[in-house]
């Protein structure tokens, strides 16, 4: 198993154990990036965060 596979597995384990905290972290990161870019990539970030949450099995 490679480094990326290990990182993905660890992220899934963390999301499984602490879904609310992982979700809040993703939302916070999205907000910070939107702030720094003036919302220029808001739609792309929103889609990316939703895909990340889906991949990690986080329900909102």
C-alpha positions as CSV (number, residue, x, y, z in Angstrom):
1,X,0.0,0.0,0.0
2,X,1.4,3.4,-0.9
3,X,1.5,6.6,1.0
4,X,-1.6,8.0,-0.6
5,X,-3.6,4.8,0.2
6,X,-2.4,5.0,3.8
7,X,-3.4,8.7,4.1
8,X,-6.9,7.9,2.6
9,X,-7.4,5.1,5.1
10,X,-6.4,7.2,8.0
11,X,-8.7,10.0,6.9
12,X,-11.6,7.5,6.6
13,X,-10.9,6.2,10.1
14,X,-10.8,9.7,11.5
15,X,-14.0,10.6,9.8
16,X,-15.7,7.5,11.1
17,X,-14.6,8.2,14.7
18,X,-15.2,12.0,14.6
19,X,-17.5,12.9,11.7
20,X,-18.7,16.2,13.1
21,X,-15.2,17.5,13.7
22,X,-14.0,16.4,10.2
23,X,-17.0,18.0,8.6
24,X,-16.4,21.2,10.5
25,X,-12.7,21.2,9.5
26,X,-13.6,20.8,5.8
27,X,-16.2,23.6,6.1
28,X,-13.7,25.9,7.8
29,X,-11.0,25.2,5.2
30,X,-13.6,26.0,2.5
31,X,-14.4,29.3,4.2
32,X,-10.8,30.3,4.6
33,X,-10.0,29.6,0.9
34,X,-13.1,31.5,-0.2
35,X,-12.0,34.4,2.0
36,X,-8.5,34.4,0.5
37,X,-9.7,34.1,-3.1
38,X,-12.6,36.6,-2.7
39,X,-15.1,33.8,-3.5
40,X,-13.7,33.3,-7.0
41,X,-13.8,29.5,-6.7
42,X,-16.8,29.2,-4.4
43,X,-18.8,26.8,-6.6
44,X,-15.8,24.5,-7.2
45,X,-14.8,24.5,-3.5
46,X,-18.4,23.6,-2.5
47,X,-18.5,20.7,-4.9
48,X,-15.1,19.5,-3.8
49,X,-16.0,19.6,-0.1
50,X,-19.2,17.7,-0.8
51,X,-17.3,15.1,-2.8
52,X,-14.8,14.8,0.1
53,X,-17.5,14.3,2.6
54,X,-19.2,11.7,0.4
55,X,-15.9,9.8,-0.1
56,X,-15.3,9.9,3.7
57,X,-18.9,8.7,4.4
58,X,-19.9,11.9,6.3
59,X,-23.6,12.7,6.3
60,X,-24.8,16.2,6.8
